[in-house]
């Protein structure tokens, strides 16, 4: 029996946006986390892999077909079609201006991440300079894995949601 957290979908709308992701298993893992939270996954081309690849599907396990996924040709097409309002975009970079703990708590929120090796383009960072966030890490670490960072941020953004847990409802 598949139970979808209905109260989450009605209360908070989350969109994870990956700009030019390069590593298939990160994208598969993020897709699985999006499905687990009732969130949407947006992939902005170019991709460093094929969505048909076995590795993406393996990382997402048998859930990949259920992920609410949209593929966009470029970031501008995504912005034009999704039309985020002021305060609905949170951009994540190790050079972000504020800690992710201070990101906005909005009903609809777009969580934007760059590629594993290049991060986000300066144009995107500049466009959303007032909405750039970082996840605190030690100086010994260059960065977090993309799927780890996306999971941390996504769950933190859901902190104000009503608690849900699909397994507790299965009898």
C-alpha positions as CSV (number, residue, x, y, z in Angstrom):
1,X,0.0,0.0,0.0
2,X,1.4,3.4,-1.1
3,X,0.6,6.2,1.4
4,X,1.3,9.7,0.3
5,X,1.7,12.4,3.1
6,X,-1.4,14.4,2.1
7,X,-0.9,17.0,4.8
8,X,2.5,17.8,3.5
9,X,1.4,18.4,-0.1
10,X,-1.5,20.6,1.1
11,X,0.6,22.7,3.4
12,X,4.0,23.1,1.9
13,X,5.2,22.9,-1.7
14,X,8.9,22.1,-2.1
15,X,10.9,22.1,-5.4
16,X,14.5,20.9,-5.6
17,X,16.2,22.4,-8.6
18,X,19.5,20.9,-9.8
19,X,21.3,23.1,-12.3
20,X,23.5,21.0,-14.7
21,X,23.9,18.0,-12.4
22,X,26.8,15.8,-13.4
23,X,26.7,12.6,-11.3
24,X,23.8,10.2,-12.0
25,X,23.7,8.6,-8.5
26,X,23.4,11.9,-6.8
27,X,20.4,12.8,-9.0
28,X,18.8,9.4,-8.3
29,X,19.3,9.8,-4.5
30,X,17.8,13.3,-4.6
31,X,14.9,12.0,-6.6
32,X,14.2,9.4,-4.0
33,X,14.4,12.0,-1.2
34,X,12.0,14.2,-3.2
35,X,9.5,11.3,-3.5
36,X,9.8,10.6,0.2
37,X,8.9,14.2,1.1
38,X,6.3,14.8,-1.6
39,X,8.6,17.3,-3.3
40,X,9.2,18.2,-6.9
41,X,12.5,17.6,-8.7
42,X,13.6,20.0,-11.5
43,X,16.7,19.2,-13.6
44,X,18.2,22.0,-15.7
45,X,20.2,20.9,-18.8
46,X,22.9,20.1,-19.6
47,X,23.0,16.9,-17.6
48,X,26.2,15.0,-17.2
49,X,24.4,11.6,-17.8
50,X,21.3,10.1,-19.5
51,X,18.1,9.9,-17.5
52,X,17.7,6.5,-19.0
53,X,20.9,5.3,-17.4
54,X,20.8,2.2,-15.2
55,X,22.7,4.1,-12.5
56,X,20.1,6.8,-12.1
57,X,17.4,4.3,-11.8
58,X,19.5,2.1,-9.4
59,X,20.1,5.1,-7.1
60,X,16.4,5.9,-7.1
61,X,15.7,2.2,-6.9
62,X,12.2,1.3,-8.0
63,X,11.0,4.7,-7.1
64,X,12.4,6.6,-10.1
65,X,9.2,6.3,-12.2
66,X,7.2,7.9,-9.3
67,X,9.4,11.0,-8.9
68,X,7.6,14.2,-9.9
69,X,10.3,15.2,-12.3
70,X,10.5,18.1,-14.8
71,X,13.4,18.6,-17.3
72,X,14.2,22.1,-18.4
73,X,16.4,23.3,-21.3
74,X,17.9,26.1,-19.3
75,X,17.5,28.1,-16.1
76,X,15.6,31.0,-17.8
77,X,13.0,28.5,-19.2
78,X,12.5,27.1,-15.7
79,X,12.1,30.6,-14.1
80,X,9.7,31.7,-16.9
81,X,7.5,28.7,-16.5
82,X,7.6,28.2,-12.7
83,X,7.4,32.0,-12.0
84,X,8.7,32.0,-8.4
85,X,7.7,35.0,-6.4
86,X,9.9,37.2,-4.2
87,X,11.2,35.1,-1.3
88,X,10.4,31.8,-2.9
89,X,13.9,31.0,-4.2
90,X,16.8,29.8,-1.9
91,X,20.1,29.3,-3.7
92,X,22.8,27.1,-2.1
93,X,26.5,27.6,-2.5
94,X,29.6,27.3,-0.3
95,X,29.9,31.0,-1.0
96,X,26.4,31.7,0.2
97,X,25.8,34.9,2.3
98,X,23.7,33.3,5.1
99,X,23.4,30.0,6.9
100,X,20.7,27.6,5.6
101,X,19.1,27.8,9.1
102,X,17.9,31.3,8.1
103,X,16.3,30.3,4.8
104,X,12.7,31.5,4.4
105,X,9.8,29.4,5.5
106,X,7.3,29.8,2.7
107,X,4.4,27.7,1.5
108,X,6.2,27.3,-1.9
109,X,9.9,27.2,-1.9
110,X,12.5,26.5,-4.7
111,X,15.8,25.1,-3.4
112,X,18.4,25.6,-6.1
113,X,21.7,23.7,-6.3
114,X,24.6,23.8,-8.8
115,X,26.6,21.0,-10.4
116,X,28.9,18.8,-8.3
117,X,32.2,20.3,-9.7
118,X,31.3,23.8,-10.9
119,X,28.5,24.9,-8.5
120,X,26.2,27.6,-9.8
121,X,26.9,30.1,-12.5
122,X,27.8,33.6,-11.3
123,X,24.7,34.9,-13.2
124,X,22.4,32.8,-10.9
125,X,24.3,33.8,-7.8
126,X,24.1,37.4,-8.7
127,X,20.4,37.3,-9.6
128,X,19.6,35.8,-6.2
129,X,22.4,37.5,-4.2
130,X,20.0,38.3,-1.3
131,X,18.9,34.7,-1.2
132,X,22.1,32.7,-1.1
133,X,22.7,30.3,1.7
134,X,25.4,27.9,2.8
135,X,25.6,24.8,5.0
136,X,28.2,25.2,7.7
137,X,31.2,22.8,7.2
138,X,34.7,22.7,8.6
139,X,37.7,24.2,6.8
140,X,39.0,20.6,6.3
141,X,36.2,19.8,3.9
142,X,35.9,21.4,0.4
143,X,32.2,20.7,0.1
144,X,29.4,18.3,0.9
145,X,28.1,15.7,-1.5
146,X,25.2,17.2,-3.6
147,X,22.7,14.6,-2.5
148,X,23.7,15.0,1.1
149,X,23.4,18.8,0.9
150,X,20.0,18.6,-0.9
151,X,18.7,16.2,1.8
152,X,19.8,18.4,4.6
153,X,18.3,21.5,3.1
154,X,15.0,19.9,2.0
155,X,14.3,18.4,5.4
156,X,15.2,21.7,7.2
157,X,12.8,23.5,4.9
158,X,10.1,21.1,6.0
159,X,10.7,21.8,9.7
160,X,7.4,23.8,10.0
161,X,5.3,21.1,8.3
162,X,3.0,18.9,10.2
163,X,4.8,15.7,11.1
164,X,4.2,12.8,8.7
165,X,5.5,9.3,8.5
166,X,4.1,6.9,6.0
167,X,5.3,3.8,7.8
168,X,3.4,4.7,11.0
169,X,0.1,4.6,9.1
170,X,0.6,1.1,7.6
171,X,-1.1,-1.6,9.6
